Amino acid sequence: MVLGALRLALLSTCLLLTAAKDPVTLIPTRVVVEYGASATANCSTDLTHIGIGWEAPVGAVDMNRHVSEITWHVSSLTEWNIELYCFINVNESYQYTKNLLITVYKIPDKVSITSNHTQYIIDGESCMLQCNIQDTAPLRDLVVKWYKGQTEIQSEKCNKTEITPQNTTMQLLIKPTASDDGAVYTCVAQLELGAEGPQPPPRVTSERLQMIVHYAPKFSKSVENFTETDKETILNCTVKANPLPKYIWDLPDQKGKSGEAILKVPSGNSGRYNCTAQNYRGLSVKQFIIHPRSRDRTTFWAIIGTGLAVLVFLVAGYLIHRSKSQRMTLNVSWLSTETPDSISISLVNHTGPMVEGKEYQLLCEVQNIAPVQYLTLRWYRGQTEVYNHTFSELSPATPVQVSSTLLVNPGRVEDGAPYRCEAALELGPEGPQPPPRVKSEPLSLAVHYPPDPFNPEREVMEFDDGEDILLNCSAGGNPPPSYSWSSPNMQDNDENQPLLKASSSGTYTCTASNVLGKSSKKFMVKPKSK
């Protein structure tokens, strides 16, 4: 009889709970709370019960049979992984429970942005940006946004699932061009905690990282025309480049004149003016043509009259000396030529290795060349021509010595790059073909630069119990870097080796250094999870 009554009570309870859409209401259904802040949730029911309460590791509420609503509250929530539920004892034999979802979050302590290029980047090279986020949770709700100026260029969700505060990094690969010089990059760490979380989502922005891009000058127009006036003509050769270019002008009566970007040409000096803008990344040439101004009719006829008089004089001279014409024939083979005795390349006012980022001058000297007005001197980096210099403004009949300089600003990629110069006598179609050429010996640049930045700066390594793990800290640099290791698990290591065998878990720090700087990397070594 008693057993039958219990079965009947359980059956009626199940029928009642099944018929009800949801006998228990939680408000809110999900709690999102910042670590250390207060949290509150209400549990209510329309069921007839013998007790309602909250089961929780913090803030538990004892069962109360006289209310239909009960509140869970903590003034400071400091548990990261917390599970709690509201329970309702419908009768002595059946308890209904409903879990409350809780997300505890922590805003990052700091967000910073770094690049694997410490000073500048060459136009067109790849560059890795890294966003470093310190001490935030939960990582599953972390989204990192990348900005160039005010424009968002990428958004990426963290693929880690830790719910306790962690440090983490996100990376972005870019390939800057000349237009990116001076561009500002930032990264933003944002916790997207859903509709129940704070609105707008909490976010922390990194400091600004300004991109410095080195690129060659390039004119948008290669030729610009002017017409001569009574006033001076202003020729503006200004062009963007980084580093700032040097300007060399070839004037109608003077070649290779170093000067400013703007040239003032007095009236009456029509002709072609060539401007070369050059830095260590390359060069670009622009031609300015000043056309003579139109002359009035009186001047025109005066010129015509003078021309006719000259023509009559020439015809008369021709008739008088006709019998002697054979003796006046000029043969180009009479032109006396002299190929250079030697051609050499050297550094100006410097000996030993160069230092990355500094400016230097290379000097090419040609000994005993004639006729120098037909000489073209070309500069090469490897097999690529980077500059040429002509000497048409000179006209001595005897062999002379001439020279040309080239400005360079070498980076680490040019360590070992060979430079040479080549002298060519270009005597026209009547001269020898191909034109006579003499090459200098190559001059290989030795460029000193600090150790390459490590990417990433932190690396997690896992090892099997009883086995050593090899840590590799090799870094490029010139002079080759020295290496030092430190860890709480070992005595100072002064063996100057980039490789280290670690046999126990812990943090190992490697520093690569030379006279120009240093770079460090941390290895977090831990046993493999089973």
C-alpha positions in Angstrom: 0.0 0.0 0.0 2.8 2.5 1.0 4.9 1.5 -2.0 2.0 2.0 -4.3 1.4 5.5 -2.8 5.0 6.5 -3.4 4.8 5.3 -7.0 1.7 7.3 -7.5 3.3 10.4 -6.0 6.4 10.0 -8.3 4.2 9.5 -11.3 2.1 12.6 -10.6 5.3 14.6 -10.0 6.8 13.5 -13.3 3.5 14.3 -15.1 3.4 17.7 -13.5 7.0 18.6 -14.5 6.4 17.3 -18.0 3.3 19.3 -18.4 5.0 22.5 -17.3 7.1 24.2 -19.9 9.9 25.0 -17.4 9.0 24.9 -13.7 12.1 26.9 -12.7 13.2 30.4 -13.8 16.8 31.8 -13.5 17.3 35.5 -13.8 19.7 36.1 -15.5 20.1 32.8 -17.3 23.9 33.5 -17.5 26.1 35.6 -15.3 29.1 37.4 -16.7 31.2 39.0 -13.9 34.6 40.6 -13.7 37.0 38.8 -11.3 36.6 40.2 -7.8 33.3 41.9 -8.5 29.9 41.1 -7.0 27.5 38.6 -8.6 23.7 38.0 -8.1 21.1 35.6 -9.6 17.5 34.8 -8.7 15.8 31.4 -8.8 12.0 31.2 -8.7 9.4 28.5 -9.2 5.6 28.0 -9.5 5.9 24.5 -8.2 4.6 23.4 -4.8 7.7 22.3 -3.0 9.1 21.4 0.4 12.3 23.5 -0.1 14.3 25.7 -2.5 18.0 26.7 -2.3 21.3 27.2 -4.0 24.2 24.7 -4.1 27.4 26.6 -4.7 31.1 26.5 -3.7 30.8 30.2 -2.6 27.6 31.9 -1.5 25.5 28.7 -1.1 21.9 29.3 0.2 20.3 26.9 2.5 17.0 25.3 1.7 13.9 27.3 2.5 10.4 25.8 2.3 8.4 29.0 2.8 9.4 31.0 -0.3 9.0 30.6 -4.1 12.0 32.8 -5.0 15.5 32.7 -3.6 18.7 34.8 -4.4 22.3 33.8 -4.7 24.8 36.6 -4.1 28.5 37.0 -3.5 30.1 40.4 -2.9 33.4 39.4 -4.5 33.7 36.5 -6.8 37.3 35.2 -6.9 36.7 31.7 -8.3 37.6 31.0 -11.9 36.0 27.6 -12.4 32.7 27.8 -10.5 29.6 25.5 -10.8 26.4 26.2 -9.0 22.7 25.3 -9.4 19.3 26.1 -8.0 17.5 23.1 -6.5 13.9 22.5 -5.6 12.8 19.6 -3.5 9.4 18.8 -4.9 8.8 16.1 -2.3 10.8 13.8 -0.2 11.7 11.6 -3.2 12.4 14.1 -6.1 14.7 17.1 -6.5 14.7 19.3 -9.5 17.9 21.2 -10.4 18.9 23.9 -12.8 22.5 25.0 -13.5 23.5 28.7 -13.7 26.2 29.4 -16.3 28.9 31.8 -15.0 31.8 33.4 -16.9 34.4 35.1 -14.9 36.6 37.5 -16.9 39.7 39.6 -16.5 40.7 42.6 -18.7 44.4 42.4 -19.9 47.0 44.1 -17.7 48.8 45.3 -20.8 48.7 45.0 -24.6 51.8 45.8 -26.7 52.8 45.6 -30.3 56.3 44.6 -31.6 57.9 44.0 -35.0 60.7 41.6 -36.1 62.4 44.7 -37.6 63.9 46.9 -34.9 64.8 49.9 -37.0 63.3 50.0 -40.5 62.1 47.6 -43.2 63.0 47.5 -46.9 60.2 48.2 -49.4 58.6 44.9 -50.4 60.1 42.8 -47.6 57.9 40.8 -45.3 57.4 42.0 -41.7 55.9 40.1 -38.8 53.9 42.1 -36.3 53.2 40.6 -32.9 50.5 41.6 -30.4 51.4 40.6 -26.8 48.5 40.3 -24.4 49.3 40.0 -20.7 47.2 38.2 -18.0 43.7 38.0 -19.4 40.8 35.5 -19.2 39.0 33.6 -20.6 41.1 33.1 -23.8 38.2 31.5 -25.6 36.4 34.9 -25.7 39.5 36.9 -26.7 39.4 38.6 -30.1 42.4 40.6 -31.4 41.8 43.4 -33.9 44.6 44.9 -36.1 44.4 48.5 -37.2 46.4 50.5 -39.8 45.6 54.1 -38.8 41.9 54.1 -38.0 41.1 51.2 -40.4 40.6 47.7 -39.1 42.6 45.4 -41.4 42.1 42.0 -39.6 40.2 40.4 -36.8 41.1 37.0 -35.3 39.6 35.0 -32.5 42.0 33.3 -30.1 42.0 29.5 -30.5 42.9 28.7 -26.9 40.4 27.6 -24.2 42.0 28.4 -20.8 39.6 30.1 -18.4 42.3 31.3 -16.0 44.5 34.4 -16.7 47.2 33.7 -19.3 49.7 35.6 -21.4 49.2 35.0 -25.2 50.4 36.4 -28.5 48.8 36.9 -31.9 50.7 37.6 -35.2 50.1 39.5 -38.4 52.3 39.2 -41.5 52.5 42.3 -43.7 54.5 43.4 -46.7 54.9 47.2 -46.5 55.5 49.4 -49.6 56.6 53.0 -50.0 53.1 54.2 -49.3 53.3 52.6 -45.8 56.3 54.7 -44.7 55.0 56.5 -41.6 51.9 54.4 -41.3 50.8 53.6 -37.7 49.8 50.1 -36.6 48.0 49.1 -33.4 46.4 46.0 -32.0 43.4 45.8 -29.7 42.6 42.9 -27.3 38.8 42.7 -26.9 36.8 40.3 -24.7 33.6 39.4 -26.6 31.5 38.0 -23.7 28.1 37.8 -25.4 24.9 39.6 -24.8 25.1 39.1 -21.0 28.5 40.7 -20.9 29.4 44.4 -20.6 28.5 46.5 -23.6 30.5 47.7 -25.4 32.9 44.8 -24.9 36.0 45.6 -22.7 39.1 46.3 -24.8 42.7 47.4 -24.3 44.7 49.0 -27.1 48.4 48.8 -27.6 50.7 51.7 -28.1 51.3 53.0 -31.6 53.9 51.3 -33.8 55.1 53.6 -36.6 56.4 51.8 -39.7 59.6 53.1 -41.2 60.0 51.9 -44.8 63.2 52.5 -46.8 62.5 52.9 -50.5 64.0 54.4 -53.7 62.9 57.7 -55.3 60.5 57.4 -58.2 59.3 60.3 -60.3 55.6 60.2 -61.4 56.6 62.1 -64.6 60.0 61.6 -66.3 59.8 64.7 -68.5 58.5 68.2 -67.8 58.4 71.0 -70.4 58.8 74.8 -69.9 59.0 77.7 -72.3 61.6 80.4 -71.7 60.4 83.8 -70.3 62.0 87.1 -69.3 62.1 85.7 -65.7 64.1 82.8 -64.3 62.6 79.3 -64.6 62.2 77.3 -61.4 62.9 73.5 -61.9 61.5 71.5 -59.0 63.0 68.0 -58.7 61.6 67.2 -55.3 60.6 63.5 -54.9 59.7 61.3 -52.0 62.2 58.7 -50.8 63.5 57.2 -47.5 66.3 58.0 -46.7 66.0 61.4 -48.2 67.7 61.5 -51.7 70.7 63.4 -52.9 70.2 65.4 -56.0 72.6 65.6 -59.0 72.0 68.0 -61.9 73.3 67.5 -65.5 73.2 71.0 -67.0 73.7 71.9 -70.7 77.2 73.2 -69.8 78.0 71.2 -66.7 77.6 67.5 -65.6 77.3 65.9 -62.2 76.6 69.0 -60.2 75.4 68.2 -56.7 72.8 70.5 -55.3 69.3 71.1 -54.0 66.1 69.7 -55.3 65.1 73.1 -56.7 67.2 74.7 -59.5 66.7 78.3 -60.6 67.7 78.8 -64.3 68.2 82.5 -65.4 66.4 83.7 -68.5 68.2 82.9 -71.8 69.4 79.4 -70.8 67.2 77.1 -72.8 68.1 73.4 -73.1 67.8 70.1 -71.3 68.4 69.8 -67.6 68.6 66.2 -66.1 68.0 65.7 -62.4 69.0 62.4 -60.7 67.6 61.7 -57.2 69.5 58.9 -55.5 69.6 57.1 -52.2 71.1 53.6 -51.3 67.9 51.9 -52.5 68.2 53.2 -56.0 67.8 56.2 -58.3 65.4 57.9 -60.6 66.0 60.5 -63.4 63.8 63.4 -64.5 64.4 65.6 -67.5 63.4 69.3 -67.6 63.3 70.8 -71.1 63.3 74.6 -71.4 62.2 75.6 -74.9 63.4 78.9 -76.5 60.7 81.5 -76.6 59.1 82.6 -79.9 60.9 85.5 -81.6 59.2 88.5 -83.3 59.1 89.0 -87.1 62.0 91.5 -87.2 64.3 89.1 -85.4 63.1 86.3 -87.6 64.1 88.1 -90.8 67.4 89.2 -89.3 68.2 85.6 -88.6 67.2 84.6 -92.1 69.4 87.3 -93.6 72.4 86.3 -91.5 71.8 82.7 -92.6 71.8 83.6 -96.3 75.0 85.5 -95.9 76.7 82.6 -94.2 75.4 80.3 -96.9 76.9 82.5 -99.7 80.2 82.6 -97.8 80.3 78.8 -97.5 79.5 78.2 -101.2 82.2 80.6 -102.2 84.7 78.9 -100.0 83.7 75.5 -101.4 84.4 76.7 -104.9 87.7 78.1 -104.1 89.0 75.1 -102.3 87.3 72.4 -104.3 90.6 71.1 -105.7 91.8 70.6 -102.1 88.8 68.7 -100.8 90.4 65.3 -100.8 93.1 66.6 -98.3 90.3 67.8 -95.9 88.5 64.5 -95.6 88.2 63.5 -91.9 88.5 59.9 -91.0 87.2 58.8 -87.6 90.1 56.5 -87.3 92.2 59.6 -86.7 90.5 60.0 -83.3 93.1 59.2 -80.7 91.8 56.8 -78.0 93.3 55.5 -74.8 91.7 52.8 -72.7 92.2 53.2 -69.0 95.5 52.1 -67.4 93.5 51.0 -64.4 90.1 51.3 -62.7 89.6 50.9 -59.0 86.9 51.1 -56.3 87.4 52.0 -52.7 85.6 53.4 -49.6 85.9 57.2 -48.9 87.3 58.1 -45.5 86.5 54.7 -44.0 88.3 51.5 -43.3 86.9 48.2 -41.9 83.3 47.0 -41.7 80.3 49.3 -42.2 77.5 49.6 -39.6 73.9 49.0 -40.6 71.9 52.2 -41.2 74.9 54.6 -41.6 75.8 56.4 -44.9 79.1 55.8 -46.7 80.6 56.8 -50.0 82.2 54.6 -52.6 84.8 56.0 -55.0 85.6 54.8 -58.5 88.8 56.1 -60.1 89.8 55.8 -63.7 93.5 56.4 -64.7 94.5 57.8 -68.1 91.4 57.7 -70.3 90.9 59.5 -73.6 88.8 60.9 -75.1 87.0 61.4 -71.7 83.9 63.0 -73.3 82.9 59.6 -74.6 83.3 57.9 -71.3 80.4 56.3 -69.4 81.1 55.1 -65.9 78.6 52.5 -64.6 78.1 51.3 -61.0 76.8 47.8 -60.3 75.6 46.0 -57.1 76.0 42.3 -58.1 74.7 42.2 -61.7 72.3 45.2 -61.2 73.3 48.6 -62.5 72.5 51.2 -59.8 74.0 54.4 -61.3 75.9 55.8 -64.3 78.0 58.9 -64.8 79.0 60.6 -68.1 81.7 63.2 -68.7 80.5 64.9 -71.9 81.2 68.3 -70.4 85.0 67.6 -70.6 86.9 67.8 -73.8 90.7 67.4 -73.3 92.7 65.9 -76.1 95.1 64.0 -73.9 94.4 61.2 -71.4 93.1 62.3 -68.0 92.1 60.8 -64.6 88.4 61.0 -63.6 86.4 59.7 -60.7 82.7 59.1 -59.6 81.2 58.6 -56.1 78.2 56.5 -55.1 76.2 57.0 -51.8 75.2 53.8 -50.0 73.3 53.1 -46.8 73.8 49.4 -46.3 71.5 47.1 -44.3 72.1 43.6 -43.1 70.8 42.1 -46.4 73.8 43.7 -48.1 76.4 42.1 -45.9 78.8 40.5 -48.5 77.2 42.3 -51.5 79.8 43.0 -54.2 80.0 46.5 -55.8 82.0 47.3 -58.9 82.3 50.0 -61.5 82.9 49.7 -65.2 84.3 52.2 -67.7 83.1 52.1 -71.3 84.3 54.3 -74.2 81.2 54.7 -76.4 82.6 56.2 -79.6 79.5 55.8 -81.8 78.8 53.6 -84.8 82.2 54.5 -86.3 84.1 53.3 -83.2 84.9 49.7 -82.2 82.0 47.4 -81.5 81.3 46.5 -78.8 82.7 49.6 -77.1 86.0 49.1 -75.1 85.2 48.3 -71.4 87.4 48.0 -68.3 86.0 46.6 -65.0 87.2 47.2 -61.5 87.8 44.4 -59.1 84.6 43.8 -56.9 84.4 45.4 -53.5 82.4 43.2 -51.1 80.7 45.2 -48.3 81.2 43.9 -44.7 78.2 45.1 -42.8 77.9 44.8 -39.0 74.5 44.6 -37.4 72.9 43.5 -34.1 71.5 40.0 -33.5 68.2 39.3 -35.3 65.2 39.7 -33.1 63.7 36.3 -32.0 60.3 35.4 -33.3 58.6 34.3 -31.3 60.2 35.7 -28.1 58.5 33.0 -26.0 58.3 29.3 -26.9 56.7 26.5 -25.1 58.5 23.1 -25.3 57.3 19.8 -24.1 59.5 16.7 -23.3 59.0 13.1 -22.3 59.9 12.0 -18.8 63.5 10.8 -18.6 64.6 12.5 -21.8 66.4 15.7 -22.6 65.0 18.4 -24.9 67.3 20.5 -27.2 66.7 24.2 -27.0 67.9 26.2 -30.1 68.7 29.9 -29.7 70.7 30.5 -33.0 70.5 34.0 -34.2 72.0 35.9 -37.1 74.3 38.8 -36.5 77.6 40.4 -37.5 79.9 40.0 -35.6 78.5 36.6 -34.8 76.7 36.8 -31.5 77.8 35.4 -28.2 75.3 33.3 -26.2 74.5 33.0 -22.6 71.8 30.9 -20.8 70.1 31.4 -17.4 67.5 29.5 -15.5 66.5 28.8 -11.9 67.2 25.2 -12.7 70.8 25.6 -13.6 74.0 27.5 -12.8 75.1 30.3 -15.1 76.2 28.8 -18.4 79.2 30.5 -20.0 79.9 28.0 -22.7 78.8 30.4 -25.5 76.7 27.9 -27.3 73.3 28.5 -29.0 72.1 25.0 -28.1 71.2 23.8 -24.7 70.0 20.4 -23.4 67.3 20.8 -20.8 66.4 17.8 -18.6 63.8 19.4 -16.3 60.8 21.7 -16.6 61.1 25.4 -16.0 62.0 28.7 -17.8 65.2 29.0 -19.7 66.4 32.4 -21.0 68.9 32.7 -23.9 70.5 36.0 -24.8 72.4 36.6 -28.1 74.6 39.7 -28.1 77.3 41.4 -30.0 78.9 44.9 -29.8 75.8 46.5 -31.6 73.0 45.0 -29.4 71.3 42.0 -28.0 68.2 39.9 -28.3 66.6 37.4 -25.8 64.3 34.5 -26.0 62.5 32.5 -23.2 61.8 28.8 -23.5 59.0 27.4 -21.2 59.8 23.7 -20.8 57.2 21.4 -19.4 56.5 17.6 -19.4 54.1 16.3 -22.0 50.5 15.9 -20.7 49.4 12.3 -20.5 
